[in-house]
Amino acid sequence: MHPDPAFAWKDRAAMRALVESVGFGTLFAETAEGPRCAQVPALFLDEDRIGFHLSRHNALAQELAGRRALFVVQGPNAYVSPDWYGMADQVPTWNYAAVELDGMVTAMDRDALIALIDGVSAHHEARLAPKAVWTRDKMREGLFDRMLGGVTGYALHITQWRGTLKAGQNKPQAARAAVAEMLAQRGESGMAALMQAGMP
C-alpha cells in the first residue's frame, strides 16, 4: 500500500464494495518452493471472510490450508500526465484504487465449495440481465460433480484490511478537477469518478 497517509483508504464499506464489484483478484502466499500467487474469483461469505477456489493442480493448492495469505484487488487506475494539472513543476504519476485482505486460510468441505461456486455465478449472472440466469442445472447430468473434483475451495479469514485510494487528494481542487475531466474525456470513467467523489 502507498506509504503517503493522504492516500490511506480507511472506508471499509467502500473497500468491500470495490472487492464485490471487481470480484476477482490475486492471492499471494508462501510455499515450501517460495512465494506463489494465483488469480481467483472471490465472494464474501460474511463480514470477515471471503471464499475462493483453486485448481487442485495449482502450486498453492497443496499447501494453502492453515497458512497466512494476502488477497489483492485492483480497482480503477490511470496514468496522469503532469500537463493536466495546470500547475508548474509536476511529475507523471499513476492514480489507482487497491484493496489488500490479509488473513489465515482454511479449506472448505464439498458442500461449502458448491455453495461458493453457486454464489459466485449467481452474483455475476445477475449483472447480465436481461439475459436469463445461468445455473448448473443447465449442465448435463454428472458433469458438474466431475468438474468439482478438479478444484478445492478455501475461506480467507480476514484479520487486516488495507486500502490505497490515490486520487489526487494531495493536489488543489482545481488541479484535481482538471485531471478528472481529462480522464473522463479519455474514457477512464472509473478513475475520474473516484477523483470527483471527494470534491465538493
KARAKA-V14906 format. One line per field, one symbol per residue. ss: DSSP state (H for helix, E for strand, C for the rest). phi: phi as a letter, one per 20 degrees, with the letter a starting at -180 (. if undefined). psi: psi as a letter, one per 20 degrees, with the letter a starting at -180 (. if undefined). A space follows every 50 residues. Layout:
ss=???
phi=???
psi=???
This chain:
ss=CCCCHHHEECCHHHHHHHHHHHCEEEEEEEECCEEEEEEEEEEEEECCEE EEEEECCCCCCCCCCCCEEEEEEEEEEEEECHHHCCCCCCCCEEEEEEEE EEEEEEECCHHHHHHHHHHHHHHHHHHHCCCCCCCHHHCCCCHHHHHHCC EEEEEEEEEEEEEEEECCCCCCHHHHHHHHHHHHHCCCHHHHHHHHHCCC
phi=.fffgfdfedffffffffgfffmbadddbecfeofccbecfbbfeafcbd dbccffefgeffcfgndebcdcdeegbafcfgfefmcfldcfbceacbcd ddredceeefffffffffffffgefffegegfffcfffefgnfgfffgfe ccdbceefdbdccccecmfedfgffffffgfffffenefffgfffffeef
psi=qpiphhjpoinhghgghgghhgjpapppqprhjaqqqqpqqqpphahkpq qrqqqhiqhhhhjhpjrqrpppppbqqqpophhihkqqlrqqrpqrpqpp ppaqpqqqrgghgghgggggggghhhijqjqpppriiiqqpigghghhii qpqqpoophpppqpnnkjhjqqhggghggggggghjjlhghgghghhjq.
